[in-house]
Amino acid sequence: MTSPTPDRDRPAGDQHIKIWFRFVPREGWLPYDREGLWAVAVGADTARISNVPFLQEGVAEGDVVRFTTDPDGVHWATERVEPSGNCTVRVLPIPHGPLGRSARAVHDRLAPFGLGGEAFSHELPLVALNVPADADFTAIKATLLRGQAEGWWHFEAACVTDNWRAA
């Protein structure tokens, strides 16, 4: 059985709309088949994403996506039309590792890089991070790889740019 990811609080301001993404759930992972992200309309059928996806691949905060609106008024993403240059990285602390199940400890380790993001839940401390286009990709990747090698966390780069790949 699949379902949408848990709802997130609306960011400050009235201009935000919810854009929904459909995807095939990954085997052995969370049972969700859609995720709603907050966005700000920039055209009649386009919007700029305002938060970091926990599950959707290939989209980052700041990207502009095209959407359609169904008869119930629900906005469904159809394509990414303007990449922001930002990257999406997800980090899951290893429960029996040095950081325990602490999303806060993950944020603290990556705070020097100015990365924003949020944790999925207390029960699942998956941290979705926005890596800005002008961030030090080399240093961030080195920290992520060191943390993985030292048993702090597992991570995945869910939306990356050529600059990320080259770093």
C-alpha positions in Angstrom: 0.0 0.0 0.0 1.3 3.4 -0.9 0.4 6.9 0.3 1.6 10.5 0.2 4.4 11.5 2.5 3.3 13.2 5.7 2.2 16.8 5.2 4.6 19.6 6.1 3.8 23.0 7.6 3.2 25.8 5.1 6.2 28.2 5.0 5.6 31.8 6.1 3.6 33.9 3.7 0.3 33.3 1.8 1.9 32.9 -1.6 2.8 29.2 -1.3 1.0 26.5 -3.1 1.5 22.7 -2.8 3.0 20.9 -5.8 2.6 17.1 -5.7 5.1 14.7 -7.3 4.2 11.1 -8.1 6.9 8.4 -8.2 7.3 4.6 -7.8 8.3 3.7 -4.3 11.7 2.1 -3.9 11.9 -1.5 -2.7 12.8 -1.8 0.9 12.3 2.0 1.5 9.4 4.1 2.7 6.0 3.1 1.2 5.1 6.5 -0.3 4.2 7.1 -3.9 3.8 10.9 -3.8 5.3 13.9 -2.1 4.0 17.4 -1.7 6.4 20.3 -1.8 5.6 23.9 -1.1 6.3 26.3 -4.0 5.6 29.9 -5.1 3.9 30.3 -8.5 6.0 32.1 -11.0 3.6 31.7 -14.0 0.2 30.2 -14.8 1.6 26.7 -14.7 5.0 27.0 -13.2 6.3 27.3 -9.6 9.6 27.6 -7.7 10.1 24.9 -5.1 10.5 26.2 -1.6 11.6 23.2 0.4 13.8 20.1 0.1 12.3 16.8 -1.0 12.7 13.8 1.2 11.8 11.3 -1.5 11.4 12.9 -4.9 14.5 12.4 -7.1 15.8 15.0 -9.5 14.5 18.2 -8.0 16.0 20.7 -5.6 14.9 23.7 -3.6 14.8 26.7 -5.9 14.0 24.7 -9.1 11.1 25.8 -11.2 8.7 23.0 -12.2 5.7 22.9 -14.6 2.5 21.6 -13.2 -1.1 20.8 -14.2 -4.1 21.3 -12.0 -6.6 18.5 -11.7 -10.4 19.0 -11.3 -10.0 18.9 -7.5 -7.5 21.8 -7.6 -4.5 19.6 -6.8 -1.3 20.8 -8.6 0.8 17.9 -10.1 4.4 18.4 -11.2 5.0 17.4 -14.8 8.6 18.5 -15.4 11.5 20.5 -14.1 11.9 23.5 -16.4 14.6 25.6 -14.7 17.2 24.1 -12.4 18.4 26.3 -9.6 21.9 25.0 -9.4 21.2 23.7 -5.9 21.6 20.1 -5.0 19.5 17.8 -2.7 21.4 15.5 -0.3 19.8 13.2 2.2 21.5 11.9 5.3 20.3 9.2 7.6 22.3 8.8 10.8 23.2 5.2 11.7 21.3 4.4 14.9 24.2 2.6 16.6 26.9 5.0 15.2 28.6 7.9 17.0 25.7 10.3 16.2 23.0 7.9 17.3 19.5 8.7 15.8 20.1 12.4 16.1 19.1 14.6 13.2 20.4 17.5 15.2 23.9 15.9 15.2 23.7 15.6 11.4 22.8 19.3 11.1 25.6 20.2 13.6 28.2 18.4 11.5 27.2 20.1 8.3 26.4 23.5 9.8 29.8 25.0 8.9 28.7 24.8 5.2 25.5 26.8 5.7 23.2 24.0 4.5 19.5 24.3 5.2 17.1 21.4 5.5 14.7 19.5 7.7 14.3 16.1 9.4 11.5 13.7 8.3 10.4 12.8 11.8 11.7 11.9 15.3 11.2 8.2 14.5 13.0 8.5 11.1 15.7 11.1 11.5 16.3 11.3 7.7 17.7 14.8 7.0 17.0 16.4 3.6 19.5 19.1 2.9 19.6 21.9 0.4 23.1 22.4 -0.9 23.3 25.9 -2.5 24.8 26.3 -6.0 27.6 28.4 -4.5 28.5 26.0 -1.7 31.9 24.3 -1.3 30.9 21.1 -3.0 34.4 19.5 -2.5 34.4 20.1 1.2 30.8 19.0 1.7 31.4 15.8 -0.3 34.5 15.1 1.7 32.6 15.5 5.0 29.8 13.3 3.8 32.2 10.6 2.7 34.2 10.8 5.9 31.0 10.5 7.9 29.9 7.5 6.0 33.3 5.8 6.3 33.4 6.5 10.1 29.9 5.1 10.6 28.0 8.4 11.3 25.5 8.1 8.5 24.4 6.9 5.1 23.8 9.5 2.5 22.5 9.9 -1.0 22.8 12.8 -3.5 19.3 12.9 -4.9 19.6 15.9 -7.2 23.0 17.0 -8.3 24.6 19.3 -10.9 27.7 19.0 -13.1 29.5 21.2 -10.6 28.7 18.7 -7.8 29.9 15.8 -10.0 33.1 17.6 -10.9 33.9 18.5 -7.2 
